[in-house]
Amino acid sequence: MTTHERELTHGPVDLCRPDGTLAPEAVGWSRRPLHRANLRGWGRTKRWEYWCVTTPTHLVALTVSDLDFLRLDAVYVLELGPCGREIERTALRPGGPGTPLPEGVAGAPGPFGGHDVTVGPARPVRDQVRIGIRREGAGTRLTARCLAPGTGEQVEVDVYAGLPEDHETLSVVVPWSADRFQYTSKQTALPAHGHVRIGRRVLPFAPGDSWAVLDHGRGRWPRVAHWNWGAGSGRTDGRTVGLQFGGRWTEGTGATENALCVDGRLSKLGEELTWSYDLAEPLAPWRVRTPGSDQVDLTFTPVHDRVTRTDAGPLSNHTDQCFGHWNGTVRTDAGEEAAVHQVLGWAEDVRMRW
């Protein structure tokens, strides 16, 4: 094993004590979601489900989130290449009733999955979005609807993300303190299929070429945060590879959100990774590697930067989410080396005040 962190193997595990502080027995990581995010308190509590489904030529991302003082739901479609379109529609709802996000992973199969979630009106107009996350068989059905900015074209999403039997995923609790902590479930290399319709055009998500990644988050955050996140999924070197890397926000906690998933088997990385990049040139190559070994040695080459710059009252969001390709090598816990060639994914730098 390449981590000192405690592996949890039985659940359910309550994330919080009755008073809302972090339960010590919840700290650790697991190969499938075992935690029940029984969060208490208001103001610093953050809940979200983020799904991104990629193909070699296009991708779609759906966000449903409750930040206590703000509800943010978003639909994002990107066609890769010089003539590709970028469509983004975000619905913001200050205050008001919270989004009913469950204590478990929304719409997930298995004994610790949470209830289905639907947000937004059935027929969204202007800045509204409709997003559905529901359990279906051994996977999750993702649907969405909105109007494309500028053209007013109807955008409709219908994608299915499967969870193969015995496919391992990363769930981990990151503890800053007893009252500041995050539980995240990062799930990579989930086979997907479906389509996105933009007006009369259809973007197919074909089986075998389409991969889903989930970022499920529940926690109580500090006011200011800075993080890196990188992920990717695909078939490479005759194997199915999922990449999950984090940075900055976990430093000093004794936990990381770093893992490899090769042919459905998870290798947990317990050390912080070294990230090398220049935000003055975000489309220049990024480098991510394990500092003390050759377990991860990857270069990420961006092709598109999704830029967010928001300064609005209590919320500030400076994000560069770069989409592109991972190349290099990774090594599993068993010592097997896997070449990573043109695996589509992303790497991001996010600075939040929330």
N, C-alpha and C positions, 0 to 999 in steps of 0.2 A: 504494500500500500504506500501511496505517496502523500499521505496526509496524517497529521497528528490529531485531527478533529474527531470528535465522537460520532460514530454512526448510530443512528436510531433505526431500529428494525421492527418495532411494534407500535401500533396506534389504536385509537386516536390519542394525540397528545395535545393538551390545552396549551395554547401559546401564552396565556395570561393567568395570573392568580385572580381571585375574586376582587381584589382591589384595583385591578387593571395593570399592575406591574408585571414585568416579564417573569414567567415561571422558569426557575433554573433548570428543571428537568426537560424543558423544551429546547434548550440550546444544543445544537448538533445538526447533522445533515442526514438525509435519507435518499434512497433510490426510487422512492415513489412518495407522493404526498401523504403525510401522516398527521399533519398539524390541523387543529381546529382554531381558527383565528378569532377567538372570543374577545375582541378588543373592547376596551372601555375608554370613555373620555372623549372630549371634543377639542378641536383646534390644531392638534398635531397629528391626528390620525389620518393616514392615507391608505386608500384601497384602490386597486386597479386590476383590470385584465387587459393585456395587450397581446394581440395576435398579429403575426406577419407571415404571409404565405408567399413564397417565391417560385418563379419559374426562370429559365435562362433568359427570358426576354421581358418579363414584367412581374409586378408584385402588387399585393394589396395588404394594407395594415388597418386594423380596427382597434380603437381604444375606447374603453368604458372606465371612467374613473370618478371617484368621490374623494375630494381633498378637504372635506369638512366645510370650508367656507366657499368652495367652488366645485361645481360638477362640470366635467369636461369629457365630451364624447367626440370621436373623430373618425372619419373615413379618409383613407389616403390610397391613391392609386398612382403607380409610377410605371411608365413604359421606358425601358432602358434603350439607349442609343441616341444619336444626335437629333432625331426627329420625334422622339417619344414625348408623350404628354405627361404632365404632372397635375393631378387633380387632388385637392385637399379641401375638405369641408369640416369645420370644427364648430360644435355647438357648446356654448358656454352658458352656464346657469348659476349665477351667484346666489349663495344662500339657499333657502327653500328646503323642501324635503330631500333627504339623501337618496342616492341611487341604491336600490336594494341589492347590494353585492353580498354574496353568501360568505359564511365562515370558511368554506372549502373552495376548491377551484370551480368556478362557474361552469355548469354544463359538462362536467368531466365524468367519464365512466368510473366504475369502481366504488368500493364502500365508503371512501372519504371524499367523494366528489360533492360539490355544492349544487344548489338548485339552479334552474335555468334563469337567464336574465334577458329582459327586453327593455330597451330604453327608447324614448322618442316617439313621435306620433306615427301612425300607420302610413300617412301620406305627408311626408315632410315637405315644407316649403322654405324658401329663403335660406336662412342659416341653420335650419333644423336637420337632424340626422335620425335615422331609425337603425338600431343595431340589435340583433338577436344572437344569443349564445345558448345553445341548448344541447343536451345530451341526445345522442342518436346511436343506438347500438354500441359498438366498442370505440366510439369516438365522439366528436363534437361538431355540430352543424353551425356554421357561421353565416349569418345573413346580414345585409345592410342595404339601406336605400338613402339617397340624397340627391340634390341637384348640383350639377357641376357649376362652379363659379364661372361667370362670364357667359357661357353658352346656355345655361339652364337645362342642359341635357339630363335626362334621368340616368342615374348611376345605380345599378343593382348588383349586389354581391350575393353569391350562393356557393359556398365552398365547404367541403367536408374534410376535417382533419382526423385521421385515424390514429389509434394508439395500439400498435401491434402487441400481441401477447408477450409478456416478459421484457418488453422494451423499458429500459431504465431511464429515469430522468433525475434531475438534481433539485432537491428541496433543502433549504438551509436557513437557519436563524442567525442573523448578524446582530450581536448585542453591543450597543454603545454603552448603555447603562440600564438600570432597572426600569426606567421609564422612557427610554429611547432605544428602539430596536426595530428590526425589519425581518419579516418572514417572506421568503421569495421561493417560488417554484419555477425553475427555468427548464423548459422542455423543448428539445431540438430534434431534428431529423424525423419529424412525424409525417408520414406519407399523406398527401392531400390530393384532392381533385375537385373540379367544379368549374365555375366561370364568373367573369365580371362583365356586365353589359353596360356600355356607355352609349346612350341613344340607340342606334341600330347596330353598332359594332359590338362584337363579342370577343373578349380576351379569354382563351381557354386555359384552364389549369389541368393539364393532362396527367393521368396517373403515370408514375415513374419519373416525371420531370418536375413535379411540384412537391414542395416541402413546407411544413408549417412549424413555426416556433412560437411558444407561449412564454410570456412574462406575467406571472401571477404575483401580485404584491399586496401584503397586508402589514402595516406597522405604524409606529409612532416616531416621527422624524424630527430632527433638529430643524431650526428655522432656515439655515443655509446648508446646502449640500453641493458636492462636486463629485461627479462620477464618470468613469468610462464603462462602456458596455460593448462587447463584440460578440457576434454570433454568426453561424453559418451552417448550412446543411446541404448534403448532396452525395452523389455516388462518385467515388474517386479511387483510383488504384484497385478497382474491383471490390470496394467496400463501401458501406454506408457510414458516413461520418457526420457527426454533429459537434460543433464547436461552441463552447459557452465560456466567455471570459469577462471578468469584471475588474475594476481597479479604483483606487483612491478612497472610495467611501467605506471600504472594509478594513483599511489600514489600522492596526492597533487593536482590533476587536478579537483577534484569535480565530477568525473565520474568514473564508473566502467564498466567492461564487464561481470558482473556476473548475471546469470539468470537461472531459472529452467523452463522447458517446460513439463508440466504434462497433458497428453491427449490433446495436442495441445494448451493449454492455458499457456501463459507466466507469470511468477512471476519475476519481476525485483528486484535484490538485490543491494541496494545502498551503502552498507558498504564494505570495503575491507575485504577479507577473510584472515584467518590465515592459512598459509602453513607451514607444518612441515615435513622435509625430510633431508637426508644427502647425498650429492653428492659423498662422499667417498664410499657410499654403495647405489647406485641408485636403485638397485633391492630390497632393503628393503622397507617395507610399507611406504607410504606417508599418511599424514593426512591433510584434508582440512575441515575447519569448520567456521561458523559465530561466531565471538568473543563475541557478545553481546546477542546471542539468540541460540535456538536449530533449527533454520531453515535449516541449513546444518550441518550435522555431519557425515562425510564420511571417510572411509579408502580406499586408492587405493593400490592394491597389484600388482606390476609389474611382468610380465613374460618375457619381452624382452626389452632391451635398444638399441634404434637406436642411435648410437653415431656418431656425426660429429665433426671433429676437422680440421678447415681450417684456415691457416694463409697465405694469398696470397695478397701482396700489400695492396690495400685499404680495402680489405675484410678480416675480421676475424669472424669465426663462431664456437663457442663452444656450442654444443647442446647435451643434453641427452633427447631424446623423448622416454619415457617408455610406452609401451603398456601393458595393464593388465585389472584388474576388479575393479569396484567400489562397495563398500558395506557400508550400514549404513542407515540413514534416512534423508529425506528432508521434508520440510513443505511448502505448497503453501501459497499464499496471503490470501486465504480463510480459512486458519488454518487446512487444511486437511494434515495429515501425510501420506507419502508414503514410504514404505520400499524399499530400493535399494539393490538388491541381484544379484551379479555377472554380473553387467552391464559392457559390454566391452567398453573400451575407452583408453584414454591416459592421461598422465601428463608429462609436460616437463619443463626443465630449459634451457633457451636460453640466451647466452651472445653474442651480435653482435657488431662489429665495421664495419660500412658500409657507 
